[in-house]
Amino acid sequence: MKHTRILFKKSGRNVSRFIMLVLCLSMLLSMSGCGEAKMSQKQVFAMDTIMTLTAYGKNADKGLNAAQQVITSLDAMLDPEISTSTTYAINNAEGQNIAVSGQIAKMLSTAQYVYKQSGGALDLSIYPVTKLWGFIDDKFYLPSEEEIQVELQKLCFDKLILTSFPASGSFAVSLPAGGQLSFGSVAKGCAAENAIDAMRLAGVTSGIVSLGGNVQTLGLKPDGSNWHIAVQDPNNPASHLGVLSLGETAVVTSGSYQRNFVGIDGKTYHHIINPATGHPTENNLLSATIVCKDGTMADCLSTAMFVLGETKALNYWRENGGFEMILVKKDNSIVCTKGLMEKFTLSNESYTLNFVE
């Protein structure tokens, strides 16, 4: 059956969307007690969002410039719609090996681990299905089940081969012909992690990057205190529901409120596609926030835990460990893992908070 592509009403898009993404995990950077430490800040537009980079100290400007270079380099490398990108080369290699950077190799190996441990909840080869729904070019579309099943046949992340060549320190990747990758669920986490590393190499000892829902910190605040990172309220994206007090770590949130559209049927469809169904994920969650030292891992886990839903996400946490988690549910309750008991403070009385063992 032939289906007509139909445009739908956008929800929270364009400039306002980028502003909301910046607020997804807003930085509460109080200057009190920071002494004479110089603060420098830079905003960068990359990976479809506005990114805010902040560094302190005499090497702040040098660090910010280094971080910006890392981010823009990764952006050019990862966009599957740009013919000069590495991702485009992988997707059009017809099964042949493509040389990739260590950064891409790290993203792929991390995503492969989460894919296996989560039973496929994170699948970077979901790109054809995501594109079918219009989340890549903003030409939103309600596909038929037949169309979805055709695109689901292209999923092949379990067949991706990542090869390491220790003697040269190089990497290569091959994907079955017809398969297509997107790094959308891991790119910002990797970019934040590498931006922090670049700042550190430049001599910065205190800094923070906010990349549209991904926050990663370097050291502590200049006065030696923890960073205060606000967790966005999915029911009111202009506000927050609580605050995390943390040292050097990554905080990443995925949620149904971040990118969505309203169809002609009046239903809201969001961008986090369940690889098992080809449809936007439906469960009892509004958002999943991951706290983890590894920014790349945190980004992978935030998507996977959202797709898994509360029960399976908690089971994953208990069985695998290595991270903490905040799950915001549709009934306005929040489930928080015990490692955040002394670190997360609820600030919105419309929510109830429960810590789990």
N, C-alpha and C positions, 0 to 999 in steps of 0.2 A: 504494500500500500504506500502511495506517495504521501508525504507529510510536508506541510508548509511551515517554514521557519517564521515564527512570530516574535516580535519584540514585546517585552513586558516592562512594566513600571519598575524602575530601579529603586533600591532602598539603601540610603546612606552612601551615596556614591560621590564621584568627582572630588572637589576640594573638601567638602564636609567629611567625606569618607576618610581622606588622608588625615584630617585633623583627629577624627575618632580613633584611627589606628595608632596615632602618636599617643593618645590618651589610654590605649588599651592596658598598658602597665605604666602609668605616669610616674615620674620621678618626683619625690618630695624632697628637694634638696634645700634644706634650711641652711642659710649661711651663718647662722649664729654659731659661735664656737669654732669657726673655720680658721681663725687667726688671720695671718697675713698671706696665706696660700693663694696664689693667683689662680683664678678660674677662667678657663677659655672654653668656648662652646662653638660648635659648627653644626649646621644642618645640611643634610645631603638627601637628594631625591634619587632613590635607586630601588630596584626590586618592587616597583609599584607602590612605594610608600615614602613618607617623609621620615628620615632618621635623624635623631639628635645625639650628638657626640659631645661629651663633657670630660675635661681633664683639668687637673690641678697641678700647680708647681711650675718651676722654671722651664721645664721641658714640655709644657702643655701644648703649645702651638705645634711643635715638632711632632708630638704624638698624634694630634688630631689630623695633621696632614698625612701621616703614615697610615692611620686608620681609614681615612677617606680613600686613599689609593687602593687599599685592600678591598674595600667594599665595591668600588667602581670596577675593579678588575674582575671580581667574582660575578658582578651583575652582567658584564659583557660575556662572560664565559658560560653562564647558565640559562639564558633566555632561549627556550626551545623554538621561538618564532623568528630568531635572528640567524641568518644563514652562516654567519661567521662564528657562531658560538660552538663550544664543545658539545653541548647538549644536542644541538641540531645535527652535528656530525654523527653522534652516536645513533640518533633516531633515523638517520638516512644512510647508515653504513651497510644495510642489507646483511647483517650478521657478521661483518668483518670487525677486527680489532681496531679500536681507536685509542690513541695515546691520551692519557688524562693526567691532570695535576694531582699532587698529594692531597689537596683540599677536596677534590671531587672523589678521590679514592676513600678518604675518611668519611665523607657523607654516604657513599654507597655501602661501605662496610658496616657503618652504624645502622643504616636503614635495613640492611640485610639481617642484622642481628634482631632488631625489633620486629621485622616482618616474621621471622621464624618463631620468636618467643610469643608473639601476640596472635599467632594463627592467621597472619595475613591482614591484620587490621590496618597496618601501614603498608601501602603498596605504591611505590613511585611510578609504576607503569599504568596507573589509573588515568593518566593524562588524556587518552582518547575519549574517555567517558566524561571527564571534567569539561573538555572542549565541546563535546556534544551538547551539554547543558548550557553552554554559552558563558562559562565563567572565565574563559581566557580572553575573549574579545568583547565581552559585555553585550553580546547579542543574545540575550537570554531566551531560552527555548524549552518548552516542555516536550521531551522526546517520547515516542511510543515505547512500549515494552520491547517490541521487536527491534527497534533501533538500539536500545540499550544493550540487548543481548548480543547484537552484532559487535558492538564496541567492547563488551566484556570479554569476548573471545580473544582480544588482543593483549590481555593482561599476561605478563610473562616475567615478572620480577624474579620468580623462583628459578628462571633459566638464565638470568644475567650472570656472566662470568667476569669476575674481577681478578686480574693477574698482576702479581707484584714481581718486579725484577730487582732483587736485593743488590746485585752487583752495581747497577746503575742508579738505584733509588727511584726508578720510574715505574709507571703503572699503565695498564691497558684494560679496556672494558669492551665486551661484546654483548650485544642484545639480539635476540632472534629477529629475523626480518619481519617487518610489520609491526613490531613493538615500538612503543614510544615512551620516553621518560620525561618526567618533570621533577625539578627539585624544589617545588613550591612549599612542601611541608618540611623542608630541612634547610633551605638556603639561608634564611635570615639567622637561624641559630648558628650556622657555620660562619656567616659573615660577622656576627657579633663576637664569636669566639676568636676569630682571626684578627678582628679590629682591636680587641683587648690585647692580644699578643703583640700586635704592632706597636701599640701604645707603650707596653711594657719594655719592648726592645729599644724604644726611643727614650727611655729613662723616666717614664711616667709611673708613679707609684700609687696614685689615687685617681680613679676615673670611672665613668659609667657610660654605657651606650644603650640607647633605646631605639630599636628597629621595628616599629610597628607591631607591638605585641610581644616582642622579644627584648628582654633587658638582661644585660650582663655587666657585672661590676669588676673593678680592678682594685684590690686592696680594700682599705677602709676609707671613710671620709677623712679629710685632712686633720680633723680634730681627734681622730682615733676611734670615733663612734661608728656604729653600723649604718648602713644605707637604709632608708625608708622607701619601700617600693609599694605603691598602691595597686591593688587588684581591682580591675574595672568591674562595675556592676553590669551584668549582661542585660538586665531589665531597664537600665538607664545609663547608656554608655558614656554620658557626659559626666558621670559621677563614679565613685568607687565604693566597694562594700567592706573593704578592710585593708590593713596595712601590714606588710611583712618587714621585719627588722632583721637584716642579714649582712654578713660579711661578703667575702669574694665568692661569687656564685653566678648562676644563670637562672632567670625566671622567665618561663614561656607560657603563654596562654593560647588555647584554641577554643573557639566557640561558634555556635550557630548564628550569633548576632553580628559577626564581623563582616561577612560578605554574603549578601542575599538579594533576592528579588521577589516581587509579588506577582504571581501568575494571574492569568485571566480568570482562573477559578477562585481567586481571592486567597489562596494558600501561599505561605512564604516558603521559599526553597533556598537553602543555604549551600555553601560551596564544599563542605566536608563530605565527600562521597564515600559511602560504604562499599568497599571493593567486593563484598559478598553479594550485593544487590544491584549496584549501579545507580542507586538513588541516594539523595542526601540522607545522612545518618539520622535515624529516628530512635531515640531512647529517652531516658529521664533526665538527661544532662543539658544544661545551657552552656557550660564551659568547663574546661579542664586546665588547671594551672600546674606546671611542673617546676619544682625547685631542684636543681642538679648542678654539680660543678662543671659538667661538660655541656656547653651550649648546643652542640650538634645533637647530642643525645636528648637533651631537654626538648628540642624542637620536634624530633621524631616521636618522642613519648607523648607530647601534648596531643598530637593528632591521633595516635594509636589509642590512647586512653579515652579520648572523646568518643571514638568509634566503638570501642568495647562497651562503654556504658559503666555505670557504677559498680555492679557486682564483679564483673570480669576485670575491670581496672584495678579494683582492690585486691583481687586474687593475683593479678600480675605483680602488683607491688609487694605483696607478701612472699611470692615465690622468687622474685628476681632482685628486689631491693635496689639500692644505689641512688634513690631519689625520694623526694617527698612530694605530696600532691594535695591540691585543693579542688574539690569537685562541687560545682554549683548546680543544684537540681531545680527542676521546673516547679517544684512545690515550695520554693524559696528556703530550702534547707541547704546547709553547706556541710560536706563531709571533708574533714581535714585529717591527714595522717599524723600520727603521734609525734613525729620528729619536729613538727612545727608548733607544738603546743605552747612553747615559750616565745615563739617568733611571729605568730600571726595574731593580730588584734582585730576583732570585728568592730566596724564603725557604723553599720547600717542596721537599725533595730528591726527592719522588716524581714531580716533573715534570722534563722536559728543555726547555731554552730555545734557540730558534734565531732569529737576527735575519736579516731579508731585505732585499735591495736593491730 
